[in-house]
Amino acid sequence: MKPTPDSPEGTGVNLDLRDLPPPEPLHRALEAAERLAAGESVTVLTRFRPAFLIDQLEARGLAYACVSLGELSWQTSISREAATPTPDQS
């Protein structure tokens, strides 16, 4: 797992998981996602469209965006939405 430079938006951490054998990219991405605090993000690079990861992110209520960067390279940005105050908290 190689850290990569910050994303163009300048938020979060980036992990290059392309050299890891399955299922390590899934496990590492989920570990990083679980550590996110509200408003934080992580971007992971994988060699394939991370279908199993997407299923797990949806089940955990995490936001994500997945885009192909070309042959054998996908970028998935994962974030935990900032908490929205309820009417009695404002």
Secondary structure by P-SEA (a helix, b strand, c coil): cccccccccccbbbbbccccccaaaaaaaaaaaaacccccbbbbbccccaaaaaaaaaaacccbbbbbccccbbbbbbbccccccccccc
